[in-house]
Each structure stands twice: as C-alpha cells, then as structure tokens.
Amino acid sequence: MTEIATKPLFQRLALVGAGLIGSSIAHAARRGNLAGHIAITTRSPDTLKRVRELGFADSVHDDIASAVAGADLVILCVPVGACGRVAEAMKPHLAPGAIVSDVGSVKQAVIRDMLPHIPAEVHFVPGHPIAGTEHSGPDSGFAELFDGRWCILTPLPDGDANAAARLRAFWEAAGSTVTEMEAEHHDKVLAITSHLPHLIAYTIVGTAVDLEESTKNEVIKFSAGGFRDFTRIAASDPVMWRDVFLNNREAVLEMLQRFSEDLSYLQRAIRWGEGDKLEEMFTRTRAIRRGIIAAKQA
C-alpha cells in the first residue's frame, strides 16, 4: 500500500499536459499528498474545461507561464516531439532551483530538444514512467497507474544529484520502482520492449483493415486473444507514437532489422516444414514470458 506523506515533497507541482499520464500523476500526487498545490496547463480548451470538471487539479491554466510560475517541480506530459517547444515557452517563467522533468519514452531526443532551454539555475532530470493503457485524455487517469511499475530516470552526467534524489522520492511515493540508466541505453531498451511491439501491432491491425470487407468483418467478430491484444496496443495515442518513432528512429530501425531477420528465419522454417526449428524458437521465447511474470510485470 502506498503511504501518504505527512508533508508534501513539493510545494507546487506543475503538469504540462493532462492526458493519461499527466492526469494519473495528478491523482497519484493527491493520493499521496506529494504536492501542496497541483497546477495543470494544456493547449486544448476542451481538455482544460474537462480538467476543471473532474477536479483533480488545484488550478487550471490556459497559459504555461502562470502554470509553472513558482513551481518547484514541473513535469512535461506531452508528445516527445513537443518537448523542445514547451521548454522554450516556459523558460522565462521557471523558478530558480526548480526541477524540470518529462515522461517521454525517448530520452536522447528529449534531452537534445529541451536542454538548450533549461536555465542554469534550474535542474533538468529526464524521466520515463513505464506505465500506460490504450486510453487517453483526462478521464483516463487514475492514481494506481504507477503502482508496482518501473520509472526510469536518466540524469545528466553533470546534473544535480540532490534533484535526482528528490525526483526519485516523488516517483517512489507515487508507487513506482525507480532505476537510473544512460539515455542512449534507455532508448535501445525501449525500442525492443515498447516501440517495436507497437510498430508490429499497428502493422498487423493495418493489414486487417486492408482485407476485403467480408473477411475484415469476420476478423473483428472472431478476434481471439492474440489479435485482440494487438488491437489494444494499436489503439494508443497516434500523435504520441508518431513522435516516438521519429525521435528514436536509429534504435527502432536497428531492432526492426533484427526482427526482420528472425522473421525470415521463421518464414523459411515454416516453408520447409522444419518443426524442430519452430519448436526451439518457441521454447526459448516462452522463457521470456515466465520472466515477466516472475518480475510481476504481467
């Protein structure tokens, strides 16, 4: 059970973006008393209106300046392609000593785009909570999203260690298990564990979309577990995933090449009836699922 802090870890938490992750951070922060004040800003007037209706923020702002003013923790919850623009917009309004972070699943590109706009007296600690669903928008958030899930921090080599420790404490209090790694390594790991599976899911579901109408209707009607799971993954936010692939292209292309080679191997085994090769592959990959279950990430 997540403990409730007797004293907020941060006085003012500013969230830029109120989708699944942003709204869930707000819920988790409120559940654990992690921030004295939760401020939210987003570009969409409709989203701002809905955040006000849902009431999980203490203040809702239509401009980034008033949202981040006085905040000691600012977290960008926007598509990775927008991080640089947002950092530039909020730069003049950040308080000295504030910690700025993000939730993007690509780290090298985010650091490249944001770092030039982070003032010298502000601490930049990139982050990535490994949690999510196929849903998006402020209605999709919930406090338990991060419970028992990993959060990866990629502190800069010359960054402030105390700032990283404070952000680690925040994510741990939100329910996450926190680890640190270099940004380049993060991007390669996520390319195979997250980005490539999403690319495959989008492709398979896209293939079904292009089938003749009668067959497509039957595919939808008789969807078994495998295809159903692919459709869940492929229902994720298209803008977010467009930016992920464009900003982690090198690592994704490397993993895609490896996958293509393995797929060709299986294709040949099926064509030539080499059951022993198929069974060997399936036996090796089965162990991965058991490892995921053992790690309580299933």
Order of alpha helices (4+ residues) and beta strands (2+ residues): beta-alpha-beta-alpha-beta-alpha-beta-alpha-beta-alpha-beta-beta-beta-alpha-beta-alpha-alpha-alpha-alpha-alpha-alpha-alpha
